[in-house]
Amino acid sequence: MDLDAYRAAAEAFVADHTREYYRHFAGLQDELGIEAVYARHEGLFTRAAVDELRSAVGTEPAARDEARRRRYLLDFAVDGLLGRATRIQEDELSRREADLSLEIDGERIGFRESAIEQANEPDGDRRERIETARLAAIVERLNPLHAEVLEIRHALSRDLGWPSYRAMCAECKGIDLAALARETAAFTAATETVYPGVVDEPLRRAVGVGLDAARRADLPRFFRCAEADARFPAASLVPALRDTLAGLGIDLDAQANVVLDVEARPKKSPRAFCAPVRVPQEVYLVVPPMGGRDDFVALFHEAGHAEHYAHAAAGLAFEFRLLGDNSVTEGFAFLFDHLVEDPVWLHRHLGSDPDPELAAHVRAVRLLFVRRYAAKLGYELELHGSGRPLRDLSVDYAARLSAAVGVPWPAATYLSDVDPGFYAAAYLRAWALETHLRATLRARFGPAWFDEPEAGAFLRELWREGQRLDATELLAELISPPSRRLDFGAMLADLGLQARPAPSRSP
């Protein structure tokens, strides 16, 4: 295989694919034309290409960075081959999601908008009616397609020579998924007794009921933190980001390579995202406005992605600019969205006095999310590695999520609540990385590190590397003595929890 030619073709595919993704999920076009993109680049994603790249990774000698590049390319080729095999189902899923509407109390709302409706709805019973309609639509209209996609991915991973989709992802991404599951299960066990006390009162203030009576439909409203809206005026949203970046020595208005899309559109995805079409030349930052604190969290999270991509060195290898371990870019995203709960940042950039109730709320949400994703990881290891029929796993999914979150969790989302490629693992690793990264910035530049140009220079040096290093390698460069372990115990201290970690259990 001519690896340089493959790399050039791969970069062209990523640009086409990501631009299509941006335009559809930003609500600029109805169709997600993924099938046409794969047709234009069909030579990239063949069984022969995967076999040759796997051979190059496993048998051909290479310098360390070249070996990384080959593994990143293998991951890209495998992901593309699976994407090509499921492109028809994925296109249809996107079309159905965009076209679906729900009838609630005589009104029709879009399926993609329904989560925003729940977050903005103060009436718990109406939130539940939205939930019932959403789940029915998922079961009837979306789950059959989700099942087809998963079955194709599982069968193809075995056909490619791996014993399971789980084993394939672990090898291609270079992540010990079982070890990560043990670490996160230990975190969950260590927070088991303190979790209700952390979450109950903030939940009660937000939705009117505590853990003993809360429903899953209440969680979007809980995450929304509507009671804090007055502290996060819409008029300050973009100026706060602009001023924060200025404090780090970055002029947002001078960044011609970053396009900020905050316009409301009927078919815009409720899930904020960053679309790095060409790195570092063309990066889109897309946020669906919901109002209040959520807008700030979403904008700052995606700004962390956007600045990471926008500052990658133009001469860096394609694999290091656009591929690699997404735990790294997620870590920078979490670093930025964490500012929205930082009392020093809130005082300097929004003029807010310390608010113990807001601090308790964001602590509760953070703990809930880490526990939820730890449960998702355990479930996905079973889903992608056990060989059990998909239909038999919904009860296991609901039980795991219910136990972790503390509210009854619907089995209906057991397929739709799964991102490809074990992305739950990327989020978990990113949360751990961010804890260390934030501690490093505070130790070097002070509690107001975000207003220090030297901190900005430090971040830009990290960003220049793109994703050449994975999360554990980046961690080893940040702390002394170096460590290659993403320590979830550090997150306990960061959350102010002193529970003793229980012995880890195999997933």
C-alpha positions in Angstrom: 0.0 0.0 0.0 1.1 3.5 -0.8 0.6 5.0 2.7 1.1 8.6 1.6 -1.5 8.4 -1.2 -3.9 6.7 1.3 -3.3 9.5 3.8 -4.1 12.2 1.2 -7.3 10.5 0.1 -8.3 9.9 3.8 -8.0 13.6 4.6 -10.2 14.5 1.6 -12.8 12.0 2.8 -12.8 13.5 6.3 -13.4 17.0 4.9 -16.3 15.8 2.8 -17.8 13.7 5.5 -17.5 16.3 8.3 -18.9 19.0 6.1 -21.9 16.9 5.3 -22.3 16.1 9.0 -22.1 19.8 9.9 -24.7 21.0 7.3 -27.2 18.3 8.3 -27.0 18.5 12.0 -26.8 22.3 12.0 -30.2 22.2 10.3 -28.9 23.7 7.0 -30.0 20.7 4.8 -32.5 18.0 5.3 -30.6 15.0 4.0 -27.4 13.5 5.5 -25.7 12.6 2.2 -23.3 10.1 3.7 -23.9 7.5 1.1 -22.7 9.9 -1.7 -19.6 10.7 0.3 -18.7 7.1 0.7 -19.3 6.5 -3.0 -16.8 9.2 -3.9 -14.2 7.6 -1.7 -15.1 3.9 -1.9 -11.5 2.9 -2.5 -10.5 3.9 1.1 -12.7 1.4 2.9 -12.2 -2.1 1.6 -11.3 -5.3 3.2 -8.0 -5.3 1.4 -7.1 -1.8 2.8 -7.9 -2.9 6.4 -5.9 -6.1 6.0 -2.9 -4.2 4.6 -3.0 -1.6 7.3 -3.3 -4.2 10.0 -0.3 -6.0 8.6 1.6 -2.7 8.5 0.8 -2.1 12.2 1.6 -5.6 13.3 4.5 -6.8 11.3 6.4 -4.0 9.6 9.0 -2.2 11.7 8.5 1.5 12.1 9.7 4.5 14.2 7.5 5.4 17.1 5.5 8.2 15.4 5.2 6.2 12.2 3.8 3.3 14.2 1.3 5.6 15.8 0.2 6.9 12.4 -0.3 3.4 11.1 -2.5 2.4 14.0 -4.5 5.6 13.7 -5.0 4.9 10.0 -6.1 1.3 10.8 -8.7 2.7 13.2 -9.8 5.1 10.5 -10.0 2.4 7.9 -12.0 0.0 10.1 -14.3 2.8 11.2 -14.9 3.8 7.6 -15.4 0.2 6.5 -18.1 -0.2 9.2 -19.5 3.2 8.3 -19.7 2.3 4.7 -21.5 -1.0 5.5 -24.1 0.8 7.6 -24.4 4.0 5.6 -28.0 3.3 4.3 -29.2 2.6 7.8 -27.4 5.7 9.2 -28.8 7.9 6.5 -32.3 6.6 7.2 -31.9 7.1 11.0 -30.9 10.7 10.4 -33.8 11.3 8.1 -36.3 9.8 10.5 -34.9 11.7 13.5 -35.2 15.0 11.5 -38.7 14.2 10.2 -40.2 12.7 13.3 -42.6 14.7 15.4 -44.4 14.0 18.6 -47.9 15.0 19.6 -48.0 16.4 23.1 -51.2 17.9 24.6 -52.5 18.6 21.1 -49.3 20.2 19.9 -46.6 18.7 17.7 -43.0 19.1 18.5 -40.0 17.8 16.6 -38.3 14.7 18.0 -34.9 16.4 18.1 -36.4 19.4 19.8 -38.2 17.3 22.4 -35.2 17.0 24.7 -35.0 20.8 24.7 -38.7 21.0 25.5 -38.2 18.7 28.5 -35.3 20.8 29.7 -37.3 24.0 29.5 -40.6 22.5 30.9 -41.3 23.2 34.6 -44.2 20.8 34.8 -43.0 17.3 35.7 -46.1 15.6 34.4 -45.7 17.2 30.9 -42.0 16.2 30.9 -43.2 12.6 31.5 -45.7 12.9 28.6 -42.9 14.0 26.4 -40.8 11.1 27.6 -43.5 8.6 26.9 -43.9 9.9 23.3 -40.1 10.0 22.8 -39.6 6.4 24.0 -42.5 5.2 21.8 -40.9 6.8 18.8 -37.5 5.3 19.6 -39.0 1.8 20.0 -41.2 1.9 16.9 -39.2 4.0 14.5 -35.5 4.1 15.5 -34.6 0.9 17.4 -35.1 -1.4 14.4 -32.5 0.6 12.5 -30.2 0.9 15.5 -30.3 -2.9 15.8 -29.5 -3.4 12.1 -26.5 -1.1 12.5 -25.1 -3.0 15.5 -25.7 -6.4 14.0 -23.8 -5.3 10.9 -20.9 -3.9 12.9 -20.7 -7.0 15.1 -20.7 -9.4 12.1 -18.2 -7.4 10.1 -15.7 -7.1 13.0 -15.7 -10.9 13.2 -15.4 -11.2 9.5 -12.3 -9.0 9.6 -10.7 -11.5 12.0 -11.3 -10.1 15.4 -13.2 -12.2 18.0 -15.6 -9.4 18.7 -16.4 -5.7 18.1 -15.1 -5.1 21.6 -11.7 -6.7 20.8 -11.5 -4.8 17.5 -12.0 -1.4 19.2 -9.6 -2.2 22.0 -6.8 -3.0 19.5 -7.5 -0.3 17.0 -7.8 2.5 19.6 -5.1 1.2 21.9 -7.3 1.3 25.0 -7.4 -1.4 27.7 -11.2 -1.3 28.0 -11.3 -3.9 30.7 -8.9 -2.0 32.9 -10.8 1.2 32.3 -14.0 -0.5 33.4 -12.3 -1.7 36.6 -11.1 1.8 37.4 -14.5 3.4 36.8 -16.4 0.6 38.6 -14.1 1.3 41.6 -15.1 5.0 41.3 -18.7 4.1 41.3 -18.3 1.8 44.3 -16.4 4.5 46.2 -19.2 7.0 45.7 -22.1 4.6 46.3 -22.9 5.7 49.9 -22.3 9.5 49.3 -24.1 9.7 46.0 -27.6 10.2 47.3 -26.5 13.0 49.7 -24.7 14.8 46.9 -27.5 14.6 44.4 -30.8 14.6 46.3 -31.0 18.3 47.4 -29.8 19.9 44.1 -32.3 17.6 42.3 -35.1 18.6 44.6 -34.4 22.3 44.1 -34.4 21.9 40.3 -37.4 19.6 39.7 -39.3 19.6 43.0 -38.6 15.9 43.9 -35.7 14.0 45.3 -34.0 10.8 44.2 -36.8 8.7 45.8 -39.4 10.1 43.4 -37.5 11.4 40.4 -38.1 10.0 36.9 -35.7 9.9 34.0 -37.9 12.6 32.3 -36.8 15.0 35.1 -33.1 14.8 34.3 -33.0 17.1 31.3 -34.6 19.8 33.5 -32.1 19.0 36.3 -29.1 19.3 34.0 -30.6 22.5 32.6 -30.3 24.3 36.0 -33.0 26.8 35.1 -32.8 28.4 38.6 -29.3 29.8 37.7 -30.5 31.4 34.4 -30.3 34.9 35.8 -26.6 34.5 36.4 -26.1 33.5 32.7 -27.7 36.2 30.5 -27.9 35.4 26.8 -26.4 38.7 25.9 -23.2 37.7 27.7 -22.8 34.3 26.0 -20.5 35.1 23.1 -18.8 38.1 24.8 -17.9 35.9 27.8 -16.2 33.4 25.4 -14.5 36.2 23.5 -13.2 37.8 26.7 -12.0 34.5 28.2 -10.1 33.7 25.0 -8.7 37.2 25.1 -7.4 36.5 28.6 -5.5 33.6 27.2 -4.1 35.7 24.4 -6.5 34.5 21.7 -8.5 36.9 19.5 -11.7 35.1 18.6 -12.7 37.7 16.0 -9.4 37.3 14.2 -9.8 33.6 13.9 -10.9 33.3 10.3 -10.7 29.5 10.7 -13.3 29.2 13.4 -17.0 29.7 12.5 -19.4 30.2 15.4 -22.9 28.9 14.7 -25.4 29.7 17.5 -28.5 30.4 15.4 -31.7 28.6 16.3 -33.1 26.4 13.5 -36.1 24.0 13.6 -34.1 20.9 12.5 -30.8 21.8 14.3 -29.6 19.0 16.5 -30.2 19.4 20.2 -26.7 18.1 20.8 -23.9 20.7 20.5 -21.0 19.8 18.4 -17.7 20.9 16.8 -17.2 20.1 13.1 -13.5 20.2 12.2 -13.9 20.1 8.4 -10.3 20.9 7.6 -7.8 21.2 10.5 -6.7 23.8 11.2 -8.2 25.8 8.3 -12.0 25.3 8.7 -13.6 24.5 12.0 -17.3 25.0 12.9 -18.6 25.4 16.4 -22.3 24.6 16.6 -24.5 25.2 19.6 -28.4 24.9 19.7 -29.6 27.8 22.0 -31.5 26.6 25.0 -31.1 29.5 27.3 -29.2 30.1 30.5 -26.3 28.1 31.9 -26.7 25.3 29.4 -25.8 27.6 26.6 -22.7 28.6 28.4 -21.6 25.0 29.1 -22.3 23.9 25.6 -20.5 26.9 24.0 -17.5 26.6 26.2 -17.2 22.8 25.7 -17.3 23.1 22.0 -15.0 26.0 22.1 -12.4 23.8 23.8 -12.7 21.4 20.8 -12.6 24.3 18.3 -9.5 25.9 19.8 -7.7 22.6 20.0 -8.3 21.9 16.3 -7.8 25.5 15.2 -4.3 25.6 16.8 -3.0 22.2 15.5 0.2 22.8 13.6 -0.7 23.0 9.9 2.4 20.9 9.1 1.4 18.1 11.4 0.7 14.7 9.9 -2.9 14.2 8.9 -3.3 11.4 11.5 -2.2 13.7 14.3 -4.4 16.6 13.2 -7.7 14.6 12.7 -7.4 11.1 14.1 -6.0 9.6 17.3 -7.4 9.4 20.8 -10.5 11.6 21.1 -10.1 11.5 24.9 -7.5 14.3 24.3 -9.8 16.8 22.5 -12.6 15.9 24.9 -10.3 16.7 27.8 -9.7 20.2 26.4 -13.5 20.6 25.9 -14.2 19.6 29.5 -11.4 22.0 30.7 -13.3 24.9 29.0 -16.8 24.0 30.1 -15.5 23.6 33.7 -14.9 27.3 33.7 -18.7 27.9 33.8 -18.7 26.4 37.3 -15.5 28.1 38.5 -16.3 30.7 41.1 -13.3 32.9 40.1 -14.2 32.8 36.4 -17.9 33.5 37.3 -16.9 36.6 39.4 -14.4 38.0 36.8 -16.4 37.3 33.6 -20.1 37.4 34.7 -19.9 39.5 37.9 -21.4 36.7 40.0 -20.9 36.3 43.7 -20.2 32.8 45.1 -23.3 30.6 45.1 -23.2 27.5 47.3 -26.4 26.1 45.7 -25.0 26.4 42.2 -21.7 24.8 43.3 -23.7 22.0 44.8 -25.7 21.6 41.6 -22.8 21.3 39.3 -21.0 18.9 41.6 -24.1 16.7 41.7 -24.4 16.8 37.9 -20.8 15.9 37.4 -20.9 13.0 39.7 -24.1 11.7 38.1 -22.5 11.9 34.6 -19.3 10.0 35.6 -21.4 7.3 37.2 -23.7 7.1 34.3 -20.9 6.7 31.8 -19.2 4.2 34.0 -22.4 2.1 33.8 -22.6 2.7 30.0 -19.1 1.4 29.6 -19.8 -1.8 31.6 -23.0 -2.3 29.6 -21.2 -1.7 26.2 -18.5 -4.2 27.1 -21.3 -6.8 27.5 -23.2 -5.5 24.4 -20.1 -5.6 22.1 -18.3 -8.6 23.5 -20.7 -11.2 25.0 -22.3 -12.5 21.7 -25.7 -12.4 23.4 -28.7 -11.5 21.2 -29.4 -7.7 21.3 -32.9 -8.2 22.4 -31.7 -9.9 25.6 -29.6 -6.9 26.8 -32.3 -4.3 27.4 -33.0 -5.5 30.9 -29.2 -5.5 31.8 -28.9 -1.9 30.4 -31.9 -0.6 32.4 -30.6 -2.2 35.6 -27.1 -0.9 35.2 -28.2 2.7 34.5 -30.9 2.7 37.1 -28.4 1.6 39.8 -25.8 4.1 38.7 -28.1 7.2 38.4 -30.6 6.3 41.1 -33.7 6.8 39.1 -35.6 4.2 37.1 -34.0 4.1 33.7 -36.0 3.1 30.6 -34.9 -0.1 28.7 -36.2 1.5 25.4 -32.9 3.4 24.9 -30.6 0.4 25.2 -29.6 0.7 21.5 -30.0 4.5 20.9 -27.9 5.3 23.9 -24.8 3.7 22.4 -22.2 5.7 20.5 -19.9 3.9 18.0 -16.4 2.9 18.9 -16.8 2.9 22.7 -17.0 6.7 22.8 -18.1 6.4 26.4 -14.5 5.3 27.1 -13.3 8.5 25.5 -15.5 10.6 27.8 -14.4 8.8 30.9 -10.7 9.1 30.1 -11.3 12.8 29.2 -12.8 13.6 32.6 -9.8 12.0 34.3 -7.4 13.9 32.0 -9.2 17.2 32.6 -8.9 16.9 36.3 -5.1 16.6 36.0 -4.8 19.3 33.3 -6.8 21.8 35.4 -4.7 21.1 38.4 -1.6 21.7 36.4 -2.8 25.0 35.1 -3.8 26.2 38.6 -0.5 25.1 40.0 1.5 26.9 37.3 -0.5 30.0 36.7 -2.8 30.5 39.7 -6.6 30.1 40.2 -7.3 32.7 37.5 -5.2 30.8 34.9 -7.8 31.6 32.2 -6.8 35.3 32.4 -3.1 34.6 32.0 -1.5 34.8 28.5 1.2 32.5 29.7 -1.4 29.8 30.3 -2.7 30.4 26.8 0.8 29.9 25.5 1.1 26.7 27.5 -2.2 25.4 26.0 -1.3 26.4 22.5 1.9 24.3 22.8 -0.3 21.3 23.8 -2.8 22.1 21.0 -0.1 22.3 18.4 0.5 18.6 18.9 -3.1 17.8 17.8 -3.7 14.2 19.0 -0.3 12.8 18.4 -0.2 11.7 22.0 -3.0 9.7 23.6 -4.5 10.7 26.9 -2.1 8.7 29.1 0.9 9.9 27.2 -0.2 13.5 27.5 -0.7 13.0 31.2 2.8 11.7 31.6 4.1 15.0 30.2 1.9 17.0 32.5 2.7 15.6 35.9 5.8 14.8 37.9 6.8 12.1 38.5 5.4 10.9 35.1 2.4 8.5 35.2 0.7 6.6 32.5 -2.4 6.0 34.6 -5.5 8.1 34.4 -6.3 8.2 38.1 -10.0 8.3 38.9 -9.1 8.5 42.6 -8.0 12.1 41.8 -11.6 12.8 40.7 -12.8 11.8 44.1 -10.7 14.5 45.8 -11.6 17.0 43.1 -15.3 16.4 43.9 -14.6 16.8 47.6 -15.4 13.1 48.2 -13.2 11.3 50.7 -14.8 7.8 50.5 -12.4 5.0 50.4 -12.3 3.2 47.0 -13.7 -0.3 47.2 -11.7 -3.2 45.7 -12.1 -3.1 41.9 -14.2 -5.7 40.2 -13.9 -7.2 36.7 -16.6 -5.9 34.3 
